[in-house]
């Protein structure tokens, strides 16, 4: 019997929250304050994972480990949101976190699994890994995903660009897909 728990946090207010969240605390993670376009998406993702694991460590939780299939789904979804100019956990075509993870075979062999997703976007200085993680930590639902002790793996996908038309500076759209399988 397959058991699952799906935690989806609607993040439509996150973009506004970035403007009021205030500055992120200084972090020893490399590239934490790097703006999109100045370093690779992979380096931004590495910084984001470092910051998320610092938060988990602060609360006595073990680190999340990067997982290829989760990253593939997260990256594809960030790119899709930018390309099709939408910001939601359900795509205009109807894909959900569960269907996206099934497509990349993350849940196909698991007896039980637990999944969750955080999404965010920002422009300019509000699009750095430090600012995105800070905004998530100031949102109860996003923070709950980050600190969920059942999650052991993560995929981080970052696409250059905003999911909405903007005349602002360079931006980035972030997707973090959390998971646990047994």
Phi and psi restraints in degrees (value plus and minus 20) as a CYANA .aco file:
   2 UNK   PHI    -116.7   -76.7
   2 UNK   PSI     105.3   145.3
   3 UNK   PHI    -129.4   -89.4
   3 UNK   PSI     125.4   165.4
   4 UNK   PHI    -169.2  -129.2
   4 UNK   PSI     132.0   172.0
   5 UNK   PHI    -149.1  -109.1
   5 UNK   PSI     105.8   145.8
   6 UNK   PHI    -135.6   -95.6
   6 UNK   PSI     104.3   144.3
   7 UNK   PHI    -137.6   -97.6
   7 UNK   PSI      88.1   128.1
   8 UNK   PHI    -136.3   -96.3
   8 UNK   PSI     106.2   146.2
   9 UNK   PHI    -130.6   -90.6
   9 UNK   PSI      98.1   138.1
  10 UNK   PHI     -91.8   -51.8
  10 UNK   PSI     106.5   146.5
  11 UNK   PHI    -133.8   -93.8
  11 UNK   PSI       7.4    47.4
  12 UNK   PHI     -85.5   -45.5
  12 UNK   PSI     -43.7    -3.7
  13 UNK   PHI    -109.7   -69.7
  13 UNK   PSI     -23.3    16.7
  14 UNK   PHI     -84.4   -44.4
  14 UNK   PSI     -59.4   -19.4
  15 UNK   PHI     -78.5   -38.5
  15 UNK   PSI     -63.4   -23.4
  16 UNK   PHI     -87.4   -47.4
  16 UNK   PSI     -56.1   -16.1
  17 UNK   PHI     -83.8   -43.8
  17 UNK   PSI     -49.5    -9.5
  18 UNK   PHI     -81.4   -41.4
  18 UNK   PSI     -54.5   -14.5
  19 UNK   PHI     -92.5   -52.5
  19 UNK   PSI     -45.8    -5.8
  20 UNK   PHI    -129.8   -89.8
  20 UNK   PSI     -22.4    17.6
  21 UNK   PHI     -90.2   -50.2
  21 UNK   PSI     -43.0    -3.0
  22 UNK   PHI      66.0   106.0
  22 UNK   PSI     153.2   193.2
  23 UNK   PHI     -89.5   -49.5
  23 UNK   PSI     125.6   165.6
  24 UNK   PHI     -96.4   -56.4
  24 UNK   PSI     130.3   170.3
  25 UNK   PHI     -87.5   -47.5
  25 UNK   PSI     128.7   168.7
  26 UNK   PHI     -81.8   -41.8
  26 UNK   PSI     114.7   154.7
  27 UNK   PHI    -147.1  -107.1
  27 UNK   PSI     124.2   164.2
  28 UNK   PHI     -98.7   -58.7
  28 UNK   PSI     -17.2    22.8
  29 UNK   PHI     -92.1   -52.1
  29 UNK   PSI     108.6   148.6
  30 UNK   PHI     -78.7   -38.7
  30 UNK   PSI     118.0   158.0
  31 UNK   PHI      47.9    87.9
  31 UNK   PSI      -6.8    33.2
  32 UNK   PHI     -80.5   -40.5
  32 UNK   PSI     -51.0   -11.0
  33 UNK   PHI    -124.8   -84.8
  33 UNK   PSI      -4.4    35.6
  34 UNK   PHI     -99.6   -59.6
  34 UNK   PSI     118.3   158.3
  35 UNK   PHI    -103.9   -63.9
  35 UNK   PSI     128.8   168.8
  36 UNK   PHI     -76.7   -36.7
  36 UNK   PSI     122.6   162.6
  37 UNK   PHI      71.8   111.8
  37 UNK   PSI     -37.1     2.9
  38 UNK   PHI    -113.3   -73.3
  38 UNK   PSI     -41.9    -1.9
  39 UNK   PHI    -159.4  -119.4
  39 UNK   PSI     150.3   190.3
  40 UNK   PHI     -89.7   -49.7
  40 UNK   PSI     138.1   178.1
  41 UNK   PHI     -81.0   -41.0
  41 UNK   PSI     -54.8   -14.8
  42 UNK   PHI     -82.2   -42.2
  42 UNK   PSI     -63.1   -23.1
  43 UNK   PHI     -86.6   -46.6
  43 UNK   PSI     -57.8   -17.8
  44 UNK   PHI     -82.4   -42.4
  44 UNK   PSI     -61.0   -21.0
  45 UNK   PHI     -85.0   -45.0
  45 UNK   PSI     -60.3   -20.3
  46 UNK   PHI     -82.4   -42.4
  46 UNK   PSI     -62.2   -22.2
  47 UNK   PHI     -84.3   -44.3
  47 UNK   PSI     -61.0   -21.0
  48 UNK   PHI     -82.8   -42.8
  48 UNK   PSI     -64.4   -24.4
  49 UNK   PHI     -81.8   -41.8
  49 UNK   PSI     -63.5   -23.5
  50 UNK   PHI     -77.8   -37.8
  50 UNK   PSI     -67.0   -27.0
  51 UNK   PHI     -84.9   -44.9
  51 UNK   PSI     -61.5   -21.5
  52 UNK   PHI     -83.1   -43.1
  52 UNK   PSI     -61.3   -21.3
  53 UNK   PHI     -90.3   -50.3
  53 UNK   PSI     -50.1   -10.1
  54 UNK   PHI     -82.9   -42.9
  54 UNK   PSI     -63.1   -23.1
  55 UNK   PHI     -82.3   -42.3
  55 UNK   PSI     -64.6   -24.6
  56 UNK   PHI     -82.5   -42.5
  56 UNK   PSI     -62.2   -22.2
  57 UNK   PHI     -81.4   -41.4
  57 UNK   PSI     -60.9   -20.9
  58 UNK   PHI     -77.8   -37.8
  58 UNK   PSI     -50.1   -10.1
  59 UNK   PHI    -120.1   -80.1
  59 UNK   PSI      -6.3    33.7
  60 UNK   PHI      56.8    96.8
  60 UNK   PSI       0.0    40.0
  61 UNK   PHI    -122.0   -82.0
  61 UNK   PSI     132.3   172.3
  62 UNK   PHI     -91.4   -51.4
  62 UNK   PSI     141.8   181.8
  63 UNK   PHI     -93.5   -53.5
  63 UNK   PSI     133.2   173.2
  64 UNK   PHI    -103.3   -63.3
  64 UNK   PSI     123.0   163.0
  65 UNK   PHI    -126.6   -86.6
  65 UNK   PSI     116.3   156.3
  66 UNK   PHI     -83.0   -43.0
  66 UNK   PSI     117.2   157.2
  67 UNK   PHI    -150.5  -110.5
  67 UNK   PSI     107.4   147.4
  68 UNK   PHI     -76.6   -36.6
  68 UNK   PSI     -68.5   -28.5
  69 UNK   PHI     -87.7   -47.7
  69 UNK   PSI     -57.0   -17.0
  70 UNK   PHI     -84.3   -44.3
  70 UNK   PSI     -61.9   -21.9
  71 UNK   PHI     -84.4   -44.4
  71 UNK   PSI     -59.0   -19.0
  72 UNK   PHI     -81.5   -41.5
  72 UNK   PSI     -65.7   -25.7
  73 UNK   PHI     -85.8   -45.8
  73 UNK   PSI     -64.1   -24.1
  74 UNK   PHI     -84.8   -44.8
  74 UNK   PSI     -63.9   -23.9
  75 UNK   PHI     -84.0   -44.0
  75 UNK   PSI     -66.4   -26.4
  76 UNK   PHI     -78.9   -38.9
  76 UNK   PSI     -58.9   -18.9
  77 UNK   PHI     -92.0   -52.0
  77 UNK   PSI     -60.5   -20.5
  78 UNK   PHI     -79.4   -39.4
  78 UNK   PSI     -65.1   -25.1
  79 UNK   PHI     -83.0   -43.0
  79 UNK   PSI     -59.5   -19.5
  80 UNK   PHI     -83.9   -43.9
  80 UNK   PSI     -62.5   -22.5
  81 UNK   PHI     -82.0   -42.0
  81 UNK   PSI     -60.8   -20.8
  82 UNK   PHI     -88.6   -48.6
  82 UNK   PSI     -68.2   -28.2
  83 UNK   PHI     -81.0   -41.0
  83 UNK   PSI     -61.8   -21.8
  84 UNK   PHI    -121.6   -81.6
  84 UNK   PSI     -14.6    25.4
  85 UNK   PHI      33.9    73.9
  85 UNK   PSI      38.6    78.6
  86 UNK   PHI    -161.6  -121.6
  86 UNK   PSI     140.7   180.7
  87 UNK   PHI    -161.2  -121.2
  87 UNK   PSI      76.4   116.4
  88 UNK   PHI    -186.2  -146.2
  88 UNK   PSI     139.7   179.7
  89 UNK   PHI     -97.3   -57.3
  89 UNK   PSI     -37.6     2.4
  90 UNK   PHI    -132.7   -92.7
  90 UNK   PSI     105.0   145.0
  91 UNK   PHI     -92.9   -52.9
  91 UNK   PSI     140.7   180.7
  92 UNK   PHI     -77.2   -37.2
  92 UNK   PSI     -47.5    -7.5
  93 UNK   PHI    -102.1   -62.1
  93 UNK   PSI     -23.7    16.3
  94 UNK   PHI      78.2   118.2
  94 UNK   PSI     -19.2    20.8
  95 UNK   PHI     -89.0   -49.0
  95 UNK   PSI     123.1   163.1
  96 UNK   PHI    -139.1   -99.1
  96 UNK   PSI     150.6   190.6
  97 UNK   PHI     -75.7   -35.7
  97 UNK   PSI     -66.0   -26.0
  98 UNK   PHI     -81.7   -41.7
  98 UNK   PSI     -62.3   -22.3
  99 UNK   PHI     -90.6   -50.6
  99 UNK   PSI     -54.9   -14.9
 100 UNK   PHI     -87.6   -47.6
 100 UNK   PSI     -58.0   -18.0
 101 UNK   PHI     -95.4   -55.4
 101 UNK   PSI     -50.0   -10.0
 102 UNK   PHI     -86.0   -46.0
 102 UNK   PSI     -60.8   -20.8
 103 UNK   PHI     -81.5   -41.5
 103 UNK   PSI     -54.5   -14.5
 104 UNK   PHI    -114.4   -74.4
 104 UNK   PSI     -10.7    29.3
 105 UNK   PHI      46.6    86.6
 105 UNK   PSI       8.5    48.5
 106 UNK   PHI     -92.0   -52.0
 106 UNK   PSI     -58.4   -18.4
 107 UNK   PHI    -122.5   -82.5
 107 UNK   PSI     -23.4    16.6
 108 UNK   PHI     -83.6   -43.6
 108 UNK   PSI     -53.0   -13.0
 109 UNK   PHI    -125.7   -85.7
 109 UNK   PSI     -16.3    23.7
 110 UNK   PHI    -102.5   -62.5
 110 UNK   PSI     120.8   160.8
 111 UNK   PHI     -96.3   -56.3
 111 UNK   PSI     -58.5   -18.5
 112 UNK   PHI    -162.1  -122.1
 112 UNK   PSI     130.3   170.3
 113 UNK   PHI    -174.4  -134.4
 113 UNK   PSI     138.6   178.6
 114 UNK   PHI    -157.8  -117.8
 114 UNK   PSI     112.7   152.7
 115 UNK   PHI    -157.3  -117.3
 115 UNK   PSI     134.7   174.7
 116 UNK   PHI    -175.5  -135.5
 116 UNK   PSI     144.4   184.4
 117 UNK   PHI    -167.1  -127.1
 117 UNK   PSI     117.3   157.3
 118 UNK   PHI    -139.1   -99.1
 118 UNK   PSI     120.1   160.1
 119 UNK   PHI    -148.6  -108.6
 119 UNK   PSI     132.3   172.3
 120 UNK   PHI    -180.5  -140.5
 120 UNK   PSI     141.4   181.4
 121 UNK   PHI    -170.8  -130.8
 121 UNK   PSI     135.8   175.8
 122 UNK   PHI    -178.1  -138.1
 122 UNK   PSI     146.5   186.5
 123 UNK   PHI    -146.6  -106.6
 123 UNK   PSI     136.3   176.3
 124 UNK   PHI      35.7    75.7
 124 UNK   PSI    -155.6  -115.6
 125 UNK   PHI     -88.3   -48.3
 125 UNK   PSI     -34.4     5.6
 126 UNK   PHI    -105.6   -65.6
 126 UNK   PSI     -18.0    22.0
 127 UNK   PHI    -127.2   -87.2
 127 UNK   PSI     -10.8    29.2
 128 UNK   PHI     -95.6   -55.6
 128 UNK   PSI     136.1   176.1
 129 UNK   PHI     -74.6   -34.6
 129 UNK   PSI     -60.5   -20.5
 130 UNK   PHI     -82.5   -42.5
 130 UNK   PSI     -61.6   -21.6
 131 UNK   PHI     -89.9   -49.9
 131 UNK   PSI     -59.5   -19.5
 132 UNK   PHI     -85.1   -45.1
 132 UNK   PSI     -67.9   -27.9
 133 UNK   PHI     -84.5   -44.5
 133 UNK   PSI     -59.6   -19.6
 134 UNK   PHI     -80.4   -40.4
 134 UNK   PSI     -63.3   -23.3
 135 UNK   PHI     -83.5   -43.5
 135 UNK   PSI     -62.8   -22.8
 136 UNK   PHI     -81.1   -41.1
 136 UNK   PSI     -60.1   -20.1
 137 UNK   PHI     -91.5   -51.5
 137 UNK   PSI     -34.9     5.1
 138 UNK   PHI    -118.5   -78.5
 138 UNK   PSI      -7.8    32.2
 139 UNK   PHI    -142.6  -102.6
 139 UNK   PSI      99.4   139.4
 140 UNK   PHI     -74.1   -34.1
 140 UNK   PSI     -66.2   -26.2
 141 UNK   PHI     -86.5   -46.5
 141 UNK   PSI     -62.3   -22.3
 142 UNK   PHI     -87.2   -47.2
 142 UNK   PSI     -62.5   -22.5
 143 UNK   PHI     -81.0   -41.0
 143 UNK   PSI     -59.2   -19.2
 144 UNK   PHI     -80.5   -40.5
 144 UNK   PSI     -60.9   -20.9
 145 UNK   PHI     -83.8   -43.8
 145 UNK   PSI     -66.5   -26.5
 146 UNK   PHI     -80.2   -40.2
 146 UNK   PSI     -58.8   -18.8
 147 UNK   PHI    -119.6   -79.6
 147 UNK   PSI      -8.2    31.8
 148 UNK   PHI     -90.3   -50.3
 148 UNK   PSI      95.9   135.9
 149 UNK   PHI     -89.3   -49.3
 149 UNK   PSI     -36.0     4.0
 150 UNK   PHI     -95.0   -55.0
 150 UNK   PSI     -45.6    -5.6
 151 UNK   PHI     -95.5   -55.5
 151 UNK   PSI     110.5   150.5
 152 UNK   PHI    -138.6   -98.6
 152 UNK   PSI     -41.7    -1.7
 153 UNK   PHI    -146.2  -106.2
 153 UNK   PSI     138.7   178.7
 154 UNK   PHI    -168.6  -128.6
 154 UNK   PSI     129.0   169.0
 155 UNK   PHI    -144.8  -104.8
 155 UNK   PSI     110.9   150.9
 156 UNK   PHI    -137.4   -97.4
 156 UNK   PSI     106.7   146.7
 157 UNK   PHI    -144.3  -104.3
 157 UNK   PSI     106.4   146.4
 158 UNK   PHI    -147.8  -107.8
 158 UNK   PSI     106.7   146.7
 159 UNK   PHI    -137.7   -97.7
 159 UNK   PSI     116.1   156.1
 160 UNK   PHI     -87.6   -47.6
 160 UNK   PSI     115.7   155.7
 161 UNK   PHI      92.9   132.9
 161 UNK   PSI     141.2   181.2
 162 UNK   PHI    -120.6   -80.6
 162 UNK   PSI     132.8   172.8
 163 UNK   PHI    -101.6   -61.6
 163 UNK   PSI     -16.8    23.2
 164 UNK   PHI    -153.6  -113.6
 164 UNK   PSI     134.4   174.4
 165 UNK   PHI     -83.9   -43.9
 165 UNK   PSI     108.7   148.7
 166 UNK   PHI    -166.9  -126.9
 166 UNK   PSI     121.8   161.8
 167 UNK   PHI    -115.4   -75.4
 167 UNK   PSI     -14.8    25.2
 168 UNK   PHI     -94.9   -54.9
 168 UNK   PSI    -196.3  -156.3
 169 UNK   PHI     -88.0   -48.0
 169 UNK   PSI    -198.5  -158.5
 170 UNK   PHI     -74.9   -34.9
 170 UNK   PSI     118.6   158.6
 171 UNK   PHI    -150.3  -110.3
 171 UNK   PSI    -199.7  -159.7
 172 UNK   PHI    -169.0  -129.0
 172 UNK   PSI     128.8   168.8
 173 UNK   PHI    -136.5   -96.5
 173 UNK   PSI     105.7   145.7
 174 UNK   PHI    -130.1   -90.1
 174 UNK   PSI     118.4   158.4
 175 UNK   PHI    -150.6  -110.6
 175 UNK   PSI     109.0   149.0
 176 UNK   PHI    -139.0   -99.0
 176 UNK   PSI     101.9   141.9
 177 UNK   PHI    -127.4   -87.4
 177 UNK   PSI     100.7   140.7
 178 UNK   PHI    -120.3   -80.3
 178 UNK   PSI     127.8   167.8
 179 UNK   PHI    -178.6  -138.6
 179 UNK   PSI     142.0   182.0
 180 UNK   PHI    -167.0  -127.0
 180 UNK   PSI     116.0   156.0
 181 UNK   PHI    -152.9  -112.9
 181 UNK   PSI     127.6   167.6
